[in-house]
Amino acid sequence: MTLTELRYLVALSETGHFRKAAEQCNVSQPTLSIAIKKLESELGVSLFERSRHKVTTTPTGDMIVDQARTVLQEAQNLLQLAELGKDPLGSMLSVGAIYTVGPYLFPRLVSNMQQIAPQMPLFIEENYTSSLRGKLTRGELDAVFVALPFTETDVVTKPVYDEEFVVVIPNRHSLAERQSIDPAELASHRVLMMGEGHCFRDQVLDACPGLQEAIRAGHAKGQAVVEGSSLETLKHMVVGGLGITVLPKTAADVSTYGESALQVRPFTSPAPKRTIALAWRASYPRPQAIDTLTGAIGPQ
């Protein structure tokens, strides 16, 4: 068997379709199909159940696919070790971040990295925590910025900064007269939220007592519950008079709207906050690159 065949095997397991797996691997469908049959013949077991519309792994196939991922990751580690011997900062670093961090961290981070390590190309990606977790463990990303808690086997996490939550409100809203806002008060106002799947949504619900129940009550009464796909979208909706919202402080710049449109208010002490951490595989062979990355974050 070859590493190429193992890559075909993993791709077919993930896509459940020969054509899609072939496209992912940039080969023809017959090439991939022949390679899978060869691998099954060599191993003496059926790895997949084939139907007209879907391909699924057999129980034995599941175990072999898991091992194939490990073998491919170790092979990648060999290549990275070789690069490490040349220059630990001389090859690409792939970095991910959750949607509520990337837009506010990456511009400064990339600029700083260009100054600190101009010879190390960066690949950056924004995604959900669950997707970043999978890509990190599969070796598709070298490091990811996530909100704690974040636990994964054989993954190291390092807190890099804390950020408080703030309330963004229209200028004429009743809360605009307040210097600070108690988190429990938000349950009596229309709060615009991130959509399901965003960890920041869960953090806001945890920080503001009664808010979850208020949202459920709104659903029960048939009232519209407005959700946004990004923090910037939430700010636009606040400007449009649809409600108020909670943002991490790094995302709370409202200068483009002007003080006549939006106001930012802190929460009463102790203000709710989150901790952003950098996570990477314990086996990652380029610790110098990780150190350089954390050093480029700068003050928040």
C-alpha positions in Angstrom: 0.0 0.0 0.0 1.1 3.6 -0.6 0.4 6.9 1.1 -1.5 7.9 -2.0 -3.9 5.0 -1.6 -4.4 5.9 2.1 -5.3 9.4 1.1 -7.8 8.1 -1.4 -9.2 5.8 1.4 -9.7 8.7 3.8 -11.2 11.0 1.2 -13.7 8.3 0.2 -14.6 7.8 3.9 -15.2 11.5 4.4 -17.2 12.2 1.2 -19.1 8.9 0.9 -18.9 9.2 -2.9 -16.4 8.1 -5.4 -16.7 11.1 -7.7 -16.5 13.6 -4.8 -13.5 11.8 -3.4 -11.7 11.8 -6.7 -12.4 15.5 -7.1 -11.0 16.1 -3.6 -7.8 14.2 -4.5 -7.5 15.7 -8.0 -7.6 12.4 -9.8 -10.1 10.6 -12.1 -12.8 8.5 -10.6 -11.5 5.3 -12.2 -8.1 5.9 -10.8 -9.4 6.3 -7.3 -11.8 3.3 -7.7 -9.0 1.0 -8.9 -6.7 2.1 -6.0 -9.5 1.3 -3.4 -10.1 -2.1 -4.9 -6.3 -2.8 -4.9 -6.1 -1.8 -1.3 -9.1 -4.0 -0.3 -7.5 -6.9 -2.2 -4.1 -6.4 -0.5 -5.7 -6.2 2.9 -8.1 -9.1 2.2 -11.2 -7.3 3.6 -14.0 -5.1 2.4 -13.5 -1.5 3.5 -16.7 -0.1 2.1 -20.4 -0.9 1.5 -21.4 0.3 -2.0 -24.8 1.3 -3.0 -26.1 3.4 -6.0 -26.2 6.6 -4.1 -23.7 6.3 -1.2 -20.6 4.6 0.0 -20.2 3.8 3.7 -17.3 2.2 5.6 -17.6 -1.2 7.1 -16.8 -1.7 10.8 -13.3 -2.9 9.8 -13.1 -0.1 7.4 -13.7 2.4 10.2 -10.8 1.1 12.1 -8.5 1.1 9.1 -9.5 4.6 8.1 -8.7 5.9 11.6 -5.3 4.2 11.4 -4.7 5.6 7.9 -5.3 9.1 9.2 -2.6 8.5 11.9 -0.2 7.2 9.3 -0.8 10.2 7.0 -0.3 12.6 9.9 3.0 10.9 10.9 4.2 11.1 7.3 3.4 14.8 7.4 5.3 15.1 10.6 8.3 13.5 8.9 8.2 16.2 6.2 7.9 18.9 8.8 10.8 17.5 10.7 12.9 17.7 7.6 11.8 21.3 7.1 12.6 22.0 10.7 16.1 20.9 10.1 16.4 23.5 7.3 14.5 26.4 8.9 11.6 26.1 11.4 10.3 29.4 10.1 10.9 28.8 6.5 7.7 26.8 5.6 4.0 27.6 5.6 2.1 27.9 8.9 -1.6 27.2 8.6 -3.7 29.0 11.3 -7.4 28.9 12.0 -9.7 31.1 14.2 -13.3 31.1 15.2 -15.5 33.5 13.3 -15.8 35.9 16.2 -12.0 36.2 16.6 -10.5 36.0 13.1 -11.7 39.3 11.6 -10.3 41.3 14.6 -7.1 39.3 15.2 -5.9 38.3 11.8 -5.2 41.8 10.3 -2.9 42.7 13.1 -1.4 39.2 13.4 -0.6 38.9 9.7 1.0 42.4 9.7 3.1 41.6 12.8 4.1 38.2 11.4 5.4 39.9 8.2 7.6 42.0 10.4 8.8 39.2 12.7 9.1 36.2 10.3 8.7 37.5 6.7 10.1 34.2 5.4 7.2 32.1 6.8 4.1 32.2 4.6 0.8 32.1 6.4 -2.4 30.4 5.5 -5.4 31.6 7.5 -9.0 30.3 7.8 -12.1 31.3 9.8 -14.5 28.5 10.9 -16.7 27.1 13.6 -15.0 25.6 16.6 -16.1 22.1 15.7 -14.6 22.4 12.2 -11.4 23.9 13.4 -11.1 21.0 15.9 -11.3 18.4 13.2 -8.9 20.2 10.9 -6.4 20.6 13.7 -6.5 16.9 14.7 -6.3 15.8 11.1 -3.2 18.0 10.5 -5.0 20.3 8.0 -4.3 23.3 10.3 -1.2 23.7 12.4 -2.7 25.9 15.1 -6.1 27.4 15.9 -7.4 30.4 18.0 -10.5 29.3 20.0 -12.4 30.3 23.1 -11.9 28.2 26.2 -12.9 25.7 27.3 -11.3 23.6 24.5 -10.2 20.1 25.2 -8.9 17.6 22.7 -6.7 14.5 23.1 -3.0 15.2 22.3 -3.7 18.9 21.8 -1.9 21.7 23.8 -3.8 24.9 24.6 -2.2 28.2 25.7 -4.4 31.2 26.8 -3.2 34.3 24.9 -5.6 37.0 26.0 -8.9 37.8 27.8 -11.6 40.0 26.5 -14.6 41.5 28.3 -18.1 41.5 26.8 -19.8 44.9 26.2 -23.3 46.0 25.2 -23.9 47.8 21.9 -27.1 49.9 21.9 -28.8 52.5 19.7 -28.2 56.0 20.8 -31.8 56.7 21.8 -32.3 53.4 23.7 -33.2 53.6 27.4 -30.0 51.9 28.3 -27.9 54.6 26.6 -28.3 56.7 29.7 -26.6 54.1 31.9 -22.9 54.0 32.6 -22.8 50.3 33.0 -25.4 47.5 32.6 -26.1 44.5 34.8 -26.1 41.2 32.7 -29.4 40.2 34.3 -31.1 43.2 32.8 -30.7 42.0 29.2 -33.5 39.5 29.7 -36.1 42.3 29.5 -34.8 43.7 26.2 -34.6 42.4 22.7 -31.1 41.0 22.3 -29.7 40.2 18.9 -27.7 37.0 18.9 -25.3 35.0 16.8 -26.9 32.0 15.2 -26.8 28.4 16.4 -23.3 26.8 16.1 -21.4 29.9 17.2 -19.7 29.4 20.6 -20.0 33.1 21.3 -23.8 32.7 21.4 -23.5 30.1 24.2 -21.1 32.3 26.1 -23.5 35.3 26.0 -26.4 33.0 27.2 -24.2 31.7 30.0 -23.2 35.3 31.1 -26.7 36.8 31.1 -29.1 35.2 33.5 -32.6 34.8 32.2 -31.8 35.5 28.6 -32.2 31.9 27.4 -35.7 31.8 29.0 -36.6 35.1 27.4 -35.7 33.8 24.0 -37.7 30.6 24.5 -40.7 32.7 25.7 -40.4 34.8 22.5 -40.5 31.6 20.4 -43.5 30.3 22.3 -45.4 33.6 21.7 -44.5 33.5 18.0 -42.3 36.5 18.3 -39.5 36.9 15.8 -36.0 36.0 17.2 -33.4 37.9 15.2 -30.1 36.2 14.7 -27.0 37.3 12.8 -24.3 35.4 10.9 -21.5 37.7 12.1 -20.7 40.3 14.7 -20.6 43.0 12.1 -24.1 42.0 10.9 -25.3 42.3 14.5 -24.0 45.9 14.7 -25.8 46.7 11.4 -29.0 45.4 12.8 -28.6 47.4 16.0 -28.2 50.5 13.8 -31.4 49.5 12.1 -33.3 49.6 15.4 -33.9 45.8 15.6 -32.6 45.6 19.2 -29.4 45.6 21.2 -26.5 43.1 21.2 -23.5 41.8 23.2 -20.1 41.8 21.6 -16.6 40.9 22.7 -14.7 44.2 23.3 -12.3 43.6 20.3 -15.3 43.7 18.0 -17.0 46.7 19.6 -15.6 49.5 17.4 -18.6 51.6 16.3 -16.6 54.6 15.1 -17.7 54.0 11.5 -21.4 54.5 12.6 -20.7 57.7 14.7 -21.8 58.4 18.2 -25.2 59.5 17.0 -26.0 56.0 16.0 -24.5 53.5 18.5 -23.2 53.5 22.0 -21.0 51.0 23.8 -21.6 50.3 27.5 -19.6 48.0 29.8 -21.2 45.5 32.1 -21.2 46.0 35.8 -18.3 44.4 37.6 -17.3 41.6 37.4 -17.9 41.9 33.7 -18.4 38.7 31.8 -15.5 37.8 29.6 -14.0 35.0 27.6 -10.4 33.7 27.3 -9.0 33.2 23.8 -6.4 30.4 23.5 -4.0 29.1 20.9 -4.3 25.3 20.4 -1.9 23.0 18.5 -1.1 19.3 18.4 1.3 18.1 21.1 3.3 16.3 18.4 3.7 19.4 16.2 7.4 19.5 15.3 7.8 23.3 14.9 7.6 24.9 18.4 9.6 27.9 17.2 6.7 28.7 14.8 4.2 28.5 17.6 6.3 30.8 19.8 6.6 33.3 16.9 2.8 33.2 16.3 2.0 33.9 20.0 4.6 36.7 20.0 2.9 38.4 17.1 -0.5 38.7 18.8 0.3 41.9 20.5 -1.9 43.8 23.0 -5.7 43.5 22.7 
